[in-house]
Amino acid sequence: RPTQQSQAAAWPGRPRPGKPGPCDATADCAGFRRAGLAPPTTPDTPASRQYAHDAGRAKPGPTTQPPTARDSGRGPPRRRHRTTPHRGTTRPTPAGQSPGLPRTPRTRGRQSKRVVATRPAVSRSRVITMVLVLALVGAGFGWRLVDLQLTPDQELAYGIGSQVRREGIVAPRGEIVDRFGRSIARSLPRPSIVANPRLLQSADRADPDADLLSEAVEALAPLLSIHPDVVRDRLSRDKAFVFLRRQVDSEVGDAVTALNIAGVYIDKEQGREHPNGDCSGLALVGRVDADQNGVSGLELDYNDRLTGSPGEIVRQTQAGGEVRIPGGLQETARMEPGTDLVLTIDRNIQYEAEQLAIAATEAAEADRTMVIVGDPLTGEILAMVNILRDPETDVVGCTTTNLAATWSYEPGSIMKPITFSSVFENGAWPASVPFDIPQRLSISLGENVAPFVWLDRSVPIEGATRTPTWALRKSSNNATITLAQKVGADALYETMRAFGLGEVTALGVNGEASGILGPLDSNALLLSNAAIGQGVAVSPLQMYQAFSTLAAGGLRFDPVVVVDEVG
């Protein structure tokens, strides 16, 4: 068993009473010298001697190791020395020893071996690969830096401290004028009532004593002619922009501005106006929507021609967009206004014809009245009027529907001049030669079928001998049917087609009616009915074309309302 002296020799770092400390006896004093401290010494005191005696003994642990063979018979077994302190505990520092030096663990009769960690070997290929990767990454960043300096990215540069704003330039819609250049429809700036509901709601919350939303609804609803619930719904939305009423009169816009309601303001838009009155030529000219797109009439048919090409302003501004950068980018693409449309309409004739048609409708208690005024030698239409009685309010006024071109009806006796022209054109009977006209005219419908009898009270009971001109002047049904039988079903049908019946006209109005006209030889009554304008359907525009042909001596000119298309 090692003695105390042998243990002290094996562990030179353990202090002994009255002897110098380990830094005095050995050269292992680097820690103190680096710290600028003097090496400690161990004083020769009872406490130090007791510490030196106890330093070689193991600290009692929770368990005791069983005695070994060499310990048997030599006193109580020693407890195994613990080289590391318990977790969470700190051994007290012996008197005279600096707390900065760690204690050297004791070994049993031999010095402990120092374990030295070795650095793992790194392969040469891995080092070369990493160097190449880093070199490539660095080269990429360098190339990008040089590229930005030599050829800077304009969009990236603008996005850092500025921005490019694009503002559209609205192209005014082309004007519609009459044959003398007087305006019939034109576009002018009109106020639109818009609102920022969020701003109004914020102001309402900021003032708990006032109900700004209700006050705004109460003030705006009568001015805009909108139900209060609709106004409240639009002002209660979680949006920053809503339309309350688009393209109102300037008086309404001024009244709304005077209210000074938070979040409610005026925005200018292009609106269509009719200087001769909203009723003047409305059915023919047509209407546009709030965005200046044609929806009916000539506004729709010539929408591409009337619509211009909008322009654009591209300018460089501050990042906020409100301040323009002096000397910055600014490009302007000019807008192209729409092309004006010149009509054959005479604005004054149009207005007077409308007033006369309204008066005639009220006097006759009629449902509708159509008037077409034109030049038969050129086909130019000078006025086209459409008047309609409202079945609910019984008010007579203009209509947006072009009834003169889209409405079909049974013409009746106004078809007789076309029948007589067929008789004269085909030489079925001379115009000045009298012929017999019966008062009762029977039409055979076949065997075992009672004949159909036409009764003409304009003819005496015993009959009469009259000329075709007399028959036309008297509008005699039996005389017209008698002459139609002489000309024949096929010839009469071809004449009606030559006048343009049974098909749309060259005017090409949207939704124009073609009428109803079929072969007249399929039934015995078809010839007699068609001759006096029954059993067929025509439009007022078709009849205008037919009578213009009669007035032009048999020359048919297609109806036209645009000056460029005359001839």
Secondary structure by P-SEA (a helix, b strand, c coil): cccaaaaaaaccccccccccccccccccaaaaaaacccbbbbcccaaaaaaaaaccccccccccccccccccccccccccccccccccccccccccccccccbbbbcccbbbbbbbbbbbbbbaaaaaaaaaaaaaaaaaaaaaaaaaaacccaaaaaaacbbbbbbbbbbbcbbbbcccccccccccbbbbbbbcaaaaaaaaaaccccaaaaaaaaaccccccccaaaaaaaaacccccccccccccaaaaaaaaaacccccbbbbbbbbbbccccccccccccccccccccccccccccccccbbbbbbbbbbbcccccccccccbbbbbccccbbbbbbcccaaaaaaaaaaaaaaaaaacccbbbbbbbccccccccbbbbbbccccccbbbbbcccccccccccccccaaaaaaaaaaaaccccccbbbbbbcbbbbbccccbbbbbbbbccccccbbbbcaaaaaaaccaaaaaaaaaaacaaaaaaaaaaacccccccccccccccccccccccccaaaaaaaacccbbbcaaaaaaaaaaaaaccccccccccccccc
